[in-house]
Every structure is written in structure tokens, then in C-alpha cells.
Amino acid sequence: MHIVTGGGTGIGRAVATALHRQGHRVLVTGRRAEPLAEVARASDGEITAVACDNSTPEGVRAMLGAVEGGVEGLVHCAGGNPAIGREAPASLEDEADLLAETLAGNLTSAALTVAALDDRLAPGGSIVLYGSIAAETGVGYYGPAKAAVSSYAVGLADRLGPRGVRVNCVSPGYVAETEFFRGRLSADREEALRDQTMLGRTGVPEDAVDLTLFLLSERARHITGQNLHLNGGAHTMR
């Protein structure tokens, strides 16, 4: 079985759909039931959908209850930047809440999901965690949270390597056709993000799908502990 968190929309949905087309059993999770139901309906009910919050113990237990057999692949797309569209914190309490929510949605959700599935991970399996270019460019608390995810992937790869399980992090730049900005990205800002790339185009979910499927496959059998940037050259690692 393959599990995709944040599988109701955007990159997660595209990855789940692609895995299903390849003939894999797929389980998707997310906090909103309606998009998940749409994914399940589009697969004629063959994709299993569980509405839950992967940043909570209760949520990952709900996910675990739907897992059948061993887990060959985990793609953790759950996350996001809760600061988008929110007024700036007006107190220390508000600041603490925003920080906690950002870390929970990105780092805590990854750690709890992996912990819940630890004894289900099949030898030869692969985990793909999703980071962000924001870890390099600095974006409020979202950037540090995603930096923590990429760092977590390194230690996790070291721990799971002896079991034959690979762990990598994919860190996209701006990807169009997702709900990340919740409709608040202006045309000027989108053009600026596109101009930052070397290819002169913005990413789309299919760009992330192809890389993710490769990392899940046997073709990537000697790739682990890596943070792979997917941004059209907007940020380079040398």
C-alpha cells in the first residue's frame, strides 16, 4: 500500500492519482472530507480516503485503522502556511499559537505519521517528505518549519537505512494549480515568482509527480537522505 497525506488537493492528489493509475493500492488523508471524497469517487472507490489531522495522535490512529498490510511508500504532502490570509499576531499568545500551528502542520504531522507507520514500513520501501524552497529563502515560521522537515528526513534516512527503507525530501518552489495561497496570490506576484526561475515557467503538480514516483521506485534504490529542489532554477544547491 502507498499512503499520501494531504492527498485531497494539489500535489498530494496528483501523486495519489498517478499511483492509482500504476496499479498501487492507495490511501489518502487530509483534514477536509469533501476533497478526499472527490478523489475516492474519481477512482471508482479504489482509493481509500480518511479525513483526519495527521498532526494529532488521534488523527494518525484514524489513518492507521485504514492501513492494509505493509506500507511500500509514504508521501507526506500535508502541511502549509497558516499565516497566509491571517492578521499579524497581536500578542505573544497569538505569536506562540501561530508558531505552534505552523510546526504542527509541517513537522509534527510528518513525525507522527512516520511513528504510527513504523512497524508497517516494508523493507525496500520509500518515504518522500515535502519541504519547500521557503526553507532556503526564509518565510515567516513556514520556512523554519520546512527546514526542520528536511533535517528530519536526514536523521530518519539514517535510522531506517539498515531496514532497507529510503527517505528523501522534495522541496518545491512555486507550484501553480494548488490551493497553497488560497486564492491570495496576485498576478504580479505570480509573474515575479516565474521570473525567478531559469526556465521562465512556474511548476505544476505533474512536475512533482514525476520526481516523487521516481523516488518511490526501485530506480532510486541508492538515493536516500537527500533534499531535492524542484523549482526551475529559482534556487540552486552547489
C-alpha positions in Angstrom: 0.0 0.0 0.0 1.0 3.6 -0.7 -0.1 6.4 1.6 -0.4 10.1 0.6 -1.1 12.6 3.3 -2.6 15.9 2.1 -4.0 13.8 -0.7 -7.2 15.7 -1.3 -5.8 18.6 -3.4 -2.7 19.9 -5.3 0.4 17.8 -5.4 -0.9 15.2 -3.0 -3.9 14.5 -5.1 -1.9 14.4 -8.3 0.6 11.9 -6.7 -2.2 9.7 -5.4 -4.0 9.6 -8.7 -0.7 8.7 -10.5 0.0 5.9 -8.0 -3.5 4.5 -8.5 -3.0 4.5 -12.3 0.1 2.5 -11.8 -2.0 -0.2 -10.1 -1.0 0.5 -6.4 -3.4 0.4 -3.5 -3.6 4.0 -2.3 -4.7 5.6 1.0 -5.1 9.4 1.1 -5.6 11.5 4.2 -6.4 15.2 4.8 -8.3 17.4 7.1 -11.2 18.1 4.7 -13.6 15.3 3.9 -15.1 16.7 0.7 -11.9 16.9 -1.5 -10.9 13.4 -0.2 -14.3 12.1 -1.2 -13.8 13.5 -4.7 -10.5 11.7 -5.0 -12.1 8.4 -4.0 -15.1 8.9 -6.4 -12.7 9.7 -9.3 -11.0 6.3 -8.7 -14.4 4.5 -8.6 -13.8 3.9 -4.9 -10.5 2.2 -5.3 -8.5 4.9 -3.5 -9.3 4.8 0.3 -9.8 8.2 1.9 -9.6 9.0 5.6 -10.4 12.5 6.8 -8.0 13.2 9.7 -5.5 15.6 11.1 -2.0 14.0 10.8 -0.6 16.4 13.3 -2.5 14.8 16.2 -2.2 11.3 17.7 -6.0 10.8 17.2 -5.6 11.7 13.5 -2.8 9.3 12.8 -4.6 6.5 14.7 -7.6 7.0 12.4 -5.3 6.7 9.4 -3.6 3.6 10.8 -7.0 1.9 11.1 -7.4 2.0 7.4 -3.9 0.7 6.5 -3.9 -2.8 5.0 -0.7 -4.8 5.1 2.8 -3.3 4.6 3.5 0.2 3.5 5.7 0.3 0.4 5.5 4.1 0.0 4.7 7.1 2.1 4.4 10.6 0.5 3.9 13.3 3.2 2.4 16.3 1.5 0.4 17.5 4.4 1.4 20.9 5.7 1.0 24.6 4.7 1.5 28.1 5.9 -1.3 29.1 8.3 0.0 32.7 8.3 -1.4 33.2 4.7 -4.5 35.4 5.0 -4.2 35.8 8.7 -3.7 39.1 10.5 -0.3 39.6 12.1 -0.2 38.3 15.7 -1.4 41.0 18.2 0.0 39.4 21.3 2.7 37.0 22.5 -0.1 34.4 22.8 -1.1 34.9 19.2 2.6 34.6 18.2 3.0 31.4 20.1 -0.2 30.0 18.6 0.9 30.7 15.0 4.4 29.2 15.6 2.9 26.1 17.2 0.3 25.7 14.4 2.9 26.0 11.7 5.3 23.5 13.3 2.4 21.1 14.0 1.1 21.1 10.4 4.5 20.6 8.9 7.0 18.9 11.2 4.8 17.3 13.8 2.5 15.8 11.2 5.5 14.2 9.4 6.9 12.8 12.6 3.7 11.4 14.0 2.8 9.8 10.6 6.1 8.1 10.4 5.9 7.0 14.0 2.5 5.5 13.6 3.6 3.6 10.5 7.0 2.5 11.8 6.2 -1.2 12.1 4.3 -1.3 8.8 7.1 0.1 6.6 8.1 -2.7 4.2 11.8 -3.4 3.5 12.7 -1.7 0.2 10.1 0.9 0.8 10.4 4.6 0.3 9.3 7.8 2.2 9.1 11.1 0.5 8.6 14.1 2.7 7.7 17.5 1.3 9.7 20.5 2.2 9.8 23.9 0.5 12.1 26.5 -1.2 10.9 28.6 1.8 13.4 26.8 4.0 16.2 28.5 1.9 14.6 31.9 1.3 13.0 32.4 4.7 9.3 32.8 5.0 8.0 33.6 8.5 7.7 30.5 10.6 6.8 28.4 7.5 10.4 28.5 6.2 12.0 27.2 9.5 9.3 24.6 9.8 10.1 23.2 6.3 13.8 23.4 7.1 13.1 21.2 10.1 11.3 18.7 7.8 14.3 18.4 5.5 16.6 18.0 8.5 14.3 15.4 10.0 14.4 13.4 6.7 18.2 13.1 7.0 18.1 11.6 10.5 15.2 9.4 9.5 17.1 8.1 6.5 20.0 7.1 8.7 17.7 5.3 11.2 15.7 3.4 8.6 18.5 2.7 6.2 19.5 -0.6 7.8 15.9 -1.8 7.3 16.2 -1.0 3.6 13.8 2.0 3.7 14.8 5.1 1.9 13.9 8.6 2.9 14.1 11.8 0.8 12.8 15.3 0.9 11.4 17.2 -2.1 11.4 20.9 -1.8 9.4 22.7 -4.4 9.4 26.3 -5.4 6.1 27.9 -6.5 3.8 25.3 -7.9 0.6 26.6 -9.7 -2.7 24.8 -9.7 -2.7 24.2 -6.0 -4.6 25.8 -3.1 -1.5 26.8 -1.2 -2.0 30.5 -1.5 -5.8 30.2 -1.0 -6.5 32.5 -3.9 -4.4 35.3 -2.5 -1.5 35.3 -5.0 -1.7 38.4 -7.2 -0.8 38.3 -10.9 2.2 40.5 -10.3 3.5 38.2 -7.5 3.0 35.1 -9.7 4.9 36.8 -12.5 7.7 37.7 -10.1 7.9 34.0 -8.9 8.0 32.9 -12.5 10.8 35.3 -13.4 12.9 33.9 -10.6 13.2 30.6 -12.4 15.8 29.9 -15.0 13.3 28.1 -17.2 10.8 31.0 -17.3 7.8 29.0 -16.2 6.1 28.1 -13.0 5.9 24.5 -11.8 2.8 22.4 -12.0 1.8 19.4 -9.9 2.9 16.9 -12.6 6.5 18.1 -12.2 6.4 17.0 -8.6 4.6 13.8 -9.5 7.3 12.6 -11.8 10.1 13.2 -9.3 8.0 11.6 -6.5 7.2 8.5 -8.5 10.9 8.1 -9.3 11.9 8.4 -5.6 9.3 5.8 -4.7 10.5 3.4 -7.3 13.4 0.9 -7.5 15.1 3.1 -9.9 16.0 5.4 -7.0 17.3 2.4 -4.9 20.6 4.2 -3.9 19.2 7.6 -3.2 18.4 8.4 0.4 18.9 11.2 2.9 18.7 13.9 0.2 16.8 17.2 -0.2 15.9 17.5 -3.9 15.0 21.0 -5.0 12.2 21.3 -7.6 12.0 25.0 -8.6 13.1 25.5 -12.2 16.4 27.0 -11.0 14.8 29.6 -8.7 17.2 28.3 -6.0 20.3 26.2 -6.7 22.3 23.9 -4.4 26.0 23.5 -5.2 
